[in-house]
Amino acid sequence: MSEPILEVDDLTIQYRTDAGPVTAVSDASFTIGEGEYFGLVGESGCGKSTIANAVLGGLDPNGEVVAGSIRYRGQELQDMSESELNAAVRWDEIAWIPQGSMNSLNPLETISEQAFEIAKAHTDMTRAETMEKFRELFEIVGLNESRIDDYPHQFSGGMQQRAIIALSLLLDPSLIVADEPTTALDVIMQDQIFKYLDRIKTEMNTSMLMITHDISVIFESCDRLAIMHAGQIGETGTTEQLYDDPRHPYSILLQGAFPDIRQLDRELATIEGHPPQNIGDVTACTFADRCPWAVEECRESAPELEPVSDADEFHRGACFRKDEIHELIESEGGDVTSYETGAVDGPSSN
């Protein structure tokens, strides 16, 4: 992996509530290299968007980084003020493609005017220079450059999404945080958007933190990924490692829940139960009560994110049974679709 551009180290984030502090992210760690697309995947509510908001300094007022650090090119971000983030980080270093980005454009201003406002706030670019650059970016994302002076309502949903991507690239950021960038689009438009994102990676060497609940999107688009469950990162590695050799039970079940065109008759796995509401500090594996292979140790302490093998430090798993998980599945018939989760000791702990 290239030198890291973003380092998330033992990050814990809590939200203050009437019921007590809710831990949305617990001891999360990962790195993103220069020119690397990194995926953060997990079900809704697992903490993905909370991490994205923390990177950008956009946590809700009741949210707080209570432990760990976020470093961009070695500079810690979590303690920077709003003005410091605006001056040194946002847009020109780290840009954002928000979830539901089609609602993020100002309906009362043309796309070009919104681009110039970004440039005026963060650079000394003239209007002419901004428009020249913006036309080039429209071409990269597949929009006719003559449309830059249109209003958002004159664009289709897919075109609005591409306009948002063009805006995020305007100041040549080194890192883009894309939070569910294609959720509201049909599958054909999703495919087109990811082709444009691949082109950006090739032509501009931009890094990306791509956040989604769809692991198939990550497998297709990213170099490496981290899989989250209920605030914890369960596994990290290359797309090939987590596709061919997943070691965390959640990784295995999540992958089994998505259809495979090569196995059209395969029954899909389900992950029963609901994520826990983590009030206070997290001291155990948050997947234990939903895991078919959990043992008592899983409920007594939180496993560390450790290398799967001595040969590769980048493939890491946070599971006490990661070294034996494939043998456990094979000994029980090799079918991950038939388990009832939530057993006290798991089906193979006796």
N, C-alpha and C positions, 0 to 999 in steps of 0.2 A: 504494500500500500504506500502511496505517496505521503509526504509530510501532512499531518492533520491540519485542516483549516478550522474545524470545529471539534472541541473536546467537551463532552458531557461526563462529569466525573462524580459518582456517588450522589446524584442529585435527588433531593427529597423536597417535595412541594406540598404544602397543606393549605386548605381553605378553612377560614374561621366560620363556624356555624353555631346555631343555638344549641345543637346537640354535642358540640365539642369540635376540635380540629379534625377535619377529614383529610386523610393522606391520599392525595390523588396520584402522586408519583413517589416511589420508595426506592432509594439507592440505585437509581438508573445510571448506567455508564455506557457510552459508545463514542466513537470518533468518526469523522468524515474527512477524507483526503481531498487534495486538490483535484478538480476535474472529475470527482466521483459522484455518482448517483447512489444515495443511501436511502433505503426504505425503512419506515417505521410502521409496523402493521399490528393490528389487534382489533378486537371488537369495540363497539361504541362504549364510551365511558372508561376505557382502560388507562387513559392518561396521555394519549398521543398528542392531542391538540393542546393540552396543558403544557407539555414540553415545548411545543412550537411557540406558544405565547410567551413562555419564559425566555426563550432564545431571543425573541423580539422585544422583550420588556413590556409585554402587553397583558400580563395577568390581571384578572379582575381585582378590584380594591381589597377584597377579603382574601386574596391569594398571596402566598409568600414562599420564597425559597428559604427553607429552614436549615438546610444542610447541603453540602456539596458545592460544585462550581460549574459554570458554563464559560468556556474560554474560546474566543474567536481570535485566531492567529496569536495565541498566547495571552490575550487581554481578557480579563474577567469581565463578564457582562452583567452578572446578577445584581451588582451593587451600583451600577451606573444610573444616574438620574435621567429623567425624561429628556432634558435638554442635551445631555451628553450623548445619549443614544441617537437623537436626531442629528446631531452635528457630526458624529464620527462613525455611525454604524448603519442606520436605516437607509434604505434605497441605494446608496452608492456602494455599500459593502454587503449588506444582507437585505434582500427584497422578499416580498411575500405575495404568494398567490393564495388568497383566502378561500376557506370553505364557503360555498355559495357566492362565488366571486361575481356572478352575473348581477347581484344586487349591490355590488360595491362601487359601481360607476355612478358619478353624479348625473342624474337625468337632465339637469338644466344646463350642462356645459358640453361642448363638443369634446370628442376624444382628444383632439389635438390641444385644446385649451387645458385639459387635465394633465396632459404630458408636459406642457410648458410650466404649469404650476409646480410640478415635481422638480423639474430642472432648475427653476428659479429659486426654489427653497434650498437646494443642496449644491448647486454649482454656479459658475459664472457664465454658463452657456447662453448665447443670444437666442432669440426666438428662431432666427433662420437656421442656426446650427442645430437647435432642438428638432425642428421640423425635418431637416435633412436626415438626421439620425432616426427619427421616428418612422419616416417613410421606409428606410432600410429594414427596420424591425418588422413593419407590416408585411414586407415581402417575405421575411424569414418565417413568419407564422402563417403565411398563406392568405393574407388579406391584400386586396388591391390598394396600393398607396394613395389612390385618389379618394379613398374613403376616410382619411384621417380627420377631415373636418365634419364628419357626420356626428349626429347625436346617438347616444346608446340605443334609443328606441328604434333607430333605423337599422340595427343589427339583429340578426337571429341570435339565439342563445349560444350557439357554438362560436359565432363571430365575436360576441361579447367576451367569451372566455379567451379567445385568441388575442383580443385587444388588451385584456388584463395581463396576459403573458408578455405582450409587447411593452406595456408600461413597466412591468417588473424588470425588464432587460434594459430600460432606457439609459441607466447610469452605469452600465457594465458591472453589475454586482458580481462578487466572487461566489456568493452563496444565495440560492433561492430556497425559501421554505414554502413548499406547496402542500397545502392542507386539503386533502380530498379534491384535487383539481378538476376531476371529471364526474363528480357525483351526480350532477343534474343533467348530464348529457346522455343521449342514446349511444348504443355500443359502436355504431359507425363513426359518430363524431368523437367518441372516446379514442378510438383507434387513430384517427387523424391527429388529435391533440398530442398523443404520445409520439407520433412520428415527428411532429414539430419539436417536441422536447428532446428527442434523440438528435435531431439536427442541431439544436442549440448546443448540446453537449459536444458534438463533433466540431462545430465551427467556432465556439466561444470558450471552450474548456471551463464551463461553469459547473460548480458543484451544486448538488440539490439534496435537500432533505424532503423526501416525498412521504406524505402521511396518508394512509388509507386503511380501510378494513378488508380490502380485497387482495389477498396474498398472490393471486394469479397476476395481477398488475405489477406487483413488485418483482416477481420472478422474471417477467418479460422485460422490465425497464431498468432495473437497478443492478449495481455491481455487488453491493452487500446490503444486509438488512438486520434489523433487530425485531424480535417478536415480543409483544407486550401482553400481559394479562393482569387486570386489576391493579395497575400501578407499578408492577414489577416487570423488568425485562427478563424473559425466560431463556432467550437464546439469541446469539449473534453469530454472523459468519457470512461467507459469500453466498450468492444465490444458489450456486451449484451445491455447496455443502448442506444448506438447509433444505434443498429439494431432494437430494440423493440420500442424505444421512441426518435427518432431524433427530435430536436427542431429548428434547423436552416434550412431555406428554401433550402440552397445549399445541406445540408446533405440529406434532403428528396428527392430532385430531383436527386442527384448523386446515391443514393440507388435505386431509381426507374428506373435508366438508365441501370441497369444490369439485365440480365435474371435470373429467378428463376425456377429451375427444377420442383418445385411444382406447378407452374403456367405457363405452357408452352405457353398458348394462350394470356398471358397478354401483352398488348401494352407497349412498353418501353417509359420512359420519355425522353425528350430532354431538354437540357439547351441552349436556343437560345442566339445569340449574342456573343460578344467577350470580354474577360477581358480587363479592361481599362489599359492604360499605365500611371502609377502613377508618374507624374512629380512633384517633390517637396514633401512637407509633405502631408500625407493622413489625411483628416479631416472628412471623411464620410465612410459609409459602401461601400466597393468596389464591392459588389454584387448588389447594389440597382438598377442599370439600367437594370439588367437581371432578377430581382426577380419579380414573379407574385404578391407578397403580399407586395411590398414596399410601404411605405407612405413617406410624405415629410420629416419627422424626419430622415429617413434613409439617406437622401441626405444632411442633415444639420450637422450631427455629427456622429462620429464612436461609435457604441455601445460597452460597456465594456463586457469582458468575465466574466460572473457572474454565480453563482450556479443556476441551474434550479429549485431546491427546497431547503428548509432549512434542509432537512434530509440528503442530500448528497452533500458535497462541491466539489466532484471530477467531477460530471456531470455538465459542464458549457457550456453556449451558449452566443454568441455575437450577439443578435438579439433583437430589440425592441418589436417584436411580438412573442417571443418564448413561452410565457405563453398561447397564444391563437391560435397558429398556427394549431393545430390539429382540433380545433373547426372551424376555417376558412375553412380548406380543406373539412371537413364533410359538412359544410353548403353549399358548392359549388359542392356537389356530390361525394366527396371522391376520385376524379380521378386527379392525378398530371400530367397526360400525355397530357392534353388538353389545357393547358394555353399558351397564347402568352405572352412572357416576355417583359419587357421594358416599360410597361404602367406606366404613371406618378404616379398614386395612387394605383395600384394593383386592382384586380377584386373585392375586398370586403372592400374597404375603404370608400365607399359612405355611 
